[in-house]
Amino acid sequence: MDNILYVVGTPIGNLGDMSPRAVEILSSVDFIAAEDTRVTLKLLNHFGIKKPMVSYFEHNKFQRGEIITNRILAGESCAIVTDAGMPCISDPGELLIKQCGDKGIKTVVVPGPSAVISALAVSGLDTGRFCFEGFLSVNKKSRKDHLISLLNETRTMIFYEAPHKLPNTLSDFFEYFGDRKLSIVREITKVHEEVIRTTTKEAKENYTDGSIKGEIVLVLEGKKEEAETHTLDDAVKIAKELIAKGEKPTDAAKESAKITGIKKNDIYREII
């Protein structure tokens, strides 16, 4: 286990979601890099794990990253954990992975719960294609630029949000995206887990009073692709192009009808 950084997923809220492998790795490494050592200590105590920890969070990630990687290069093994879920996703651990890559340090992932995927799975929205957008900025310009960049996004979008910022975000969603399907997923795996399947319009009207509490994930429907409309002139043009390529008029009219939705007889009548 020497010279390895393990990226270990931990429970979002329910300790029953801790995997046996995660327990094994945390018990075996030389030290643990934790976002908040106090939070991680509770987890370790629950599973009877005693390991030295180093704090690793947003405001010390550059310096601590150097210390952690140097210790690994010297022969130790380390596991990085976040307060809940998968580290390195919308998390300072992202930098540590890059530092390990730059120094040729092997990284091994130990999968665990993810609020992003869990919320998407129960959202009731399209799951085939999606994008994770993290937290919206509180800076007005950055926030506006972020939202504008997503106006034509057709994939399902997933956001993290804090309860005290939720009212503004729900209002912004309706203002920028219009009325779309929206799932508000809160307190995943915890006692008060809830999935509110609503729309941006209804959410602005009913959920901007600050009553929704807890850890929140927002799953927003992507923009629906508008069906392309064709005129009879378009259909005739397509048919003539097919005829020019050697198609018979009847076959050209039939093919153009499939493409445009215009009646075959109407197209044929115009081209003969």
C-alpha positions as CSV (number, residue, x, y, z in Angstrom):
1,M,0.0,0.0,0.0
2,D,3.0,2.3,-0.1
3,N,3.2,5.4,-2.3
4,I,-0.5,5.5,-3.1
5,L,-3.2,8.1,-2.6
6,Y,-6.6,6.5,-2.0
7,V,-9.7,8.5,-2.8
8,V,-12.3,7.2,-0.4
9,G,-16.0,7.8,-0.6
10,T,-17.8,8.1,2.7
11,P,-21.5,8.2,3.6
12,I,-23.6,11.2,2.8
13,G,-25.6,10.7,6.0
14,N,-26.4,7.1,6.6
15,L,-23.4,5.3,8.1
16,G,-24.8,2.0,6.8
17,D,-23.7,3.1,3.4
18,M,-20.0,2.8,4.3
19,S,-18.5,0.0,2.3
20,P,-16.3,-2.7,3.8
21,R,-13.6,-1.8,1.4
22,A,-13.6,1.8,2.5
23,V,-13.3,0.6,6.1
24,E,-10.4,-1.7,5.2
25,I,-8.5,1.1,3.3
26,L,-9.0,3.7,6.1
27,S,-7.7,1.1,8.6
28,S,-4.7,0.3,6.5
29,V,-3.2,3.6,5.3
30,D,-0.6,5.5,7.2
31,F,-2.6,8.7,7.5
32,I,-5.8,10.3,6.3
33,A,-6.3,13.8,4.7
34,A,-9.7,15.1,5.9
35,E,-11.7,18.2,5.0
36,D,-12.8,18.5,8.6
37,T,-10.9,16.3,11.0
38,R,-13.6,16.7,13.6
39,V,-16.2,15.2,11.2
40,T,-14.0,12.4,10.1
41,L,-13.0,11.6,13.7
42,K,-16.7,10.7,14.4
43,L,-16.7,8.4,11.3
44,L,-13.5,6.7,12.3
45,N,-14.6,6.3,15.9
46,H,-17.8,4.6,14.7
47,F,-15.8,2.0,12.8
48,G,-13.1,1.7,15.5
49,I,-10.4,3.1,13.2
50,K,-7.5,5.0,14.8
51,K,-5.3,6.8,12.3
52,P,-3.4,10.1,12.3
53,M,-5.1,12.8,10.2
54,V,-4.1,16.0,8.5
55,S,-6.6,18.7,7.7
56,Y,-6.9,19.4,4.0
57,F,-9.5,22.1,2.9
58,E,-10.0,25.0,0.6
59,H,-7.7,27.5,2.4
60,N,-4.7,25.3,3.0
61,K,-4.9,23.0,0.0
62,F,-1.8,24.3,-1.8
63,Q,0.6,23.9,1.1
64,R,-1.0,20.8,2.5
65,G,-1.0,19.2,-0.9
66,E,2.8,19.5,-1.1
67,I,3.2,18.0,2.4
68,I,0.9,15.1,1.6
69,T,2.5,14.3,-1.7
70,N,6.0,14.5,-0.2
71,R,5.0,12.1,2.5
72,I,3.6,9.7,-0.1
73,L,6.8,9.9,-2.2
74,A,8.7,9.1,1.0
75,G,6.9,5.8,1.2
76,E,3.7,6.4,3.1
77,S,0.1,5.8,1.9
78,C,-2.7,8.3,2.4
79,A,-6.5,8.3,2.0
80,I,-8.4,11.5,1.3
81,V,-11.9,11.9,2.5
82,T,-14.4,14.7,2.4
83,D,-17.1,15.4,5.1
84,A,-19.6,13.4,3.1
85,G,-19.7,11.6,-0.2
86,M,-17.0,11.4,-2.9
87,P,-14.0,13.6,-2.3
88,C,-12.5,15.6,-5.2
89,I,-16.0,16.4,-6.7
90,S,-16.7,20.1,-6.3
91,D,-14.1,19.8,-3.6
92,P,-10.5,21.0,-2.9
93,G,-9.3,17.4,-3.3
94,E,-9.4,18.0,-7.0
95,L,-6.1,19.9,-6.7
96,L,-4.4,17.0,-4.8
97,I,-5.2,14.6,-7.6
98,K,-3.5,16.9,-10.0
99,Q,-0.5,17.3,-7.8
100,C,-0.2,13.5,-7.5
101,G,-0.4,13.3,-11.3
102,D,2.3,15.8,-11.7
103,K,4.6,13.8,-9.3
104,G,3.8,10.4,-10.7
105,I,1.9,9.2,-7.6
106,K,-0.6,6.4,-8.1
107,T,-4.2,7.2,-7.2
108,V,-6.8,4.6,-6.4
109,V,-10.5,5.3,-6.1
110,V,-12.7,3.6,-3.5
111,P,-16.2,4.4,-4.7
112,G,-18.9,5.5,-2.3
113,P,-22.1,7.5,-2.1
114,S,-22.4,10.5,-4.4
115,A,-25.1,13.1,-3.9
116,V,-24.9,14.0,-7.6
117,I,-25.8,10.5,-8.9
118,S,-28.1,9.7,-6.1
119,A,-30.2,12.8,-6.7
120,L,-30.3,12.3,-10.5
121,A,-31.4,8.7,-10.0
122,V,-34.5,9.7,-8.0
123,S,-35.3,12.9,-9.8
124,G,-37.7,11.5,-12.3
125,L,-35.9,13.4,-15.1
126,D,-33.9,12.2,-18.1
127,T,-30.7,10.4,-16.9
128,G,-29.2,9.4,-20.2
129,R,-27.2,12.6,-20.5
130,F,-26.5,15.1,-17.7
131,C,-24.0,17.7,-16.5
132,F,-23.0,18.7,-13.0
133,E,-22.8,22.4,-12.5
134,G,-21.8,22.5,-8.8
135,F,-22.7,25.6,-6.8
136,L,-23.8,28.8,-8.4
137,S,-21.6,31.8,-7.5
138,V,-22.8,34.4,-5.2
139,N,-21.0,37.0,-7.3
140,K,-23.7,38.6,-9.5
141,K,-21.7,38.7,-12.7
142,S,-20.3,35.2,-12.4
143,R,-23.7,33.9,-11.5
144,K,-25.4,35.6,-14.4
145,D,-22.7,34.4,-16.8
146,H,-23.0,30.8,-15.5
147,L,-26.8,30.8,-16.0
148,I,-26.6,32.4,-19.4
149,S,-24.1,29.8,-20.5
150,L,-26.7,27.1,-19.8
151,L,-29.7,28.6,-21.6
152,N,-29.4,26.2,-24.5
153,E,-28.2,23.2,-22.5
154,T,-30.3,20.2,-23.5
155,R,-28.9,17.7,-20.9
156,T,-30.3,17.4,-17.4
157,M,-28.5,19.8,-15.1
158,I,-27.5,19.1,-11.5
159,F,-26.7,21.8,-8.9
160,Y,-25.7,21.9,-5.3
161,E,-27.3,24.6,-3.1
162,A,-27.4,25.7,0.5
163,P,-30.8,26.2,2.0
164,H,-30.3,29.9,2.8
165,K,-29.5,30.5,-0.9
166,L,-32.3,28.4,-2.3
167,P,-34.9,31.1,-2.7
168,N,-32.7,33.2,-4.9
169,T,-31.7,30.2,-7.0
170,L,-35.3,29.1,-7.5
171,S,-36.2,32.6,-8.6
172,D,-33.3,32.7,-11.0
173,F,-34.1,29.3,-12.5
174,F,-37.6,30.6,-13.5
175,E,-36.3,33.9,-14.7
176,Y,-33.6,32.4,-16.9
177,F,-35.0,29.0,-18.0
178,G,-38.7,29.6,-18.0
179,D,-41.1,26.9,-16.8
180,R,-39.3,23.5,-16.8
181,K,-39.4,20.4,-14.7
182,L,-37.3,20.6,-11.5
183,S,-36.6,18.1,-8.7
184,I,-35.5,19.4,-5.3
185,V,-33.8,16.6,-3.5
186,R,-32.9,17.1,0.1
187,E,-31.2,15.3,3.0
188,I,-30.2,12.3,0.8
189,T,-30.0,9.0,2.9
190,K,-30.9,10.9,6.1
191,V,-34.1,10.6,8.2
192,H,-35.8,13.5,6.5
193,E,-34.9,12.6,2.9
194,E,-37.3,14.1,0.5
195,V,-37.8,14.4,-3.3
196,I,-40.0,17.3,-4.4
197,R,-40.8,16.9,-8.1
198,T,-42.1,20.2,-9.3
199,T,-41.5,22.9,-11.9
200,T,-39.5,26.1,-11.8
201,K,-42.7,28.1,-11.9
202,E,-44.2,26.2,-9.0
203,A,-41.0,26.2,-7.1
204,K,-40.7,30.0,-7.3
205,E,-44.3,30.3,-6.1
206,N,-44.2,27.7,-3.3
207,Y,-40.6,27.1,-2.1
208,T,-38.9,30.5,-1.9
209,D,-40.1,31.2,1.7
210,G,-37.0,29.6,3.3
211,S,-38.9,26.6,4.6
212,I,-36.8,24.0,2.9
213,K,-33.8,23.0,5.0
214,G,-30.9,20.6,4.9
215,E,-28.4,19.5,2.2
216,I,-30.0,20.2,-1.2
217,V,-29.4,19.0,-4.7
218,L,-31.4,20.6,-7.6
219,V,-32.0,18.6,-10.8
220,L,-33.2,20.7,-13.6
221,E,-34.7,19.6,-16.9
222,G,-32.6,20.6,-20.0
223,K,-33.9,22.6,-22.9
224,K,-36.2,20.7,-25.1
225,E,-35.0,20.6,-28.7
226,E,-37.5,22.3,-30.9
227,A,-38.9,20.3,-33.7
228,E,-37.6,21.5,-37.1
229,T,-40.5,22.8,-39.2
230,H,-40.5,22.6,-43.0
231,T,-42.6,24.3,-45.6
232,L,-43.8,22.8,-48.9
233,D,-41.1,24.8,-50.7
234,D,-38.5,23.2,-48.5
235,A,-39.9,19.8,-49.3
236,V,-39.9,20.5,-53.1
237,K,-36.3,21.7,-52.9
238,I,-35.2,18.5,-51.2
239,A,-37.1,16.4,-53.7
240,K,-35.5,18.2,-56.6
241,E,-32.1,17.6,-55.1
242,L,-32.8,13.9,-54.9
243,I,-34.0,13.9,-58.5
244,A,-30.8,15.6,-59.6
245,K,-28.9,12.7,-57.9
246,G,-30.8,10.2,-60.0
247,E,-33.9,9.4,-57.9
248,K,-37.2,8.9,-59.6
249,P,-39.8,11.7,-58.9
250,T,-42.1,9.3,-57.0
251,D,-39.2,8.0,-54.8
252,A,-37.9,11.6,-54.3
253,A,-41.3,12.8,-53.2
254,K,-41.6,9.9,-50.8
255,E,-38.2,10.4,-49.3
256,S,-38.8,14.2,-48.9
257,A,-42.1,13.5,-47.2
258,K,-40.2,11.4,-44.6
259,I,-37.7,14.1,-44.0
260,T,-40.1,17.1,-43.8
261,G,-43.5,15.7,-42.8
262,I,-45.1,17.3,-45.8
263,K,-47.6,15.0,-47.7
264,K,-46.0,13.0,-50.5
265,N,-48.8,13.9,-53.0
266,D,-48.4,17.6,-52.4
267,I,-44.7,17.4,-53.1
268,Y,-45.1,15.2,-56.2
269,R,-47.7,17.6,-57.6
270,E,-45.2,20.5,-57.4
271,I,-42.3,18.7,-59.0
272,I,-44.0,17.2,-62.1
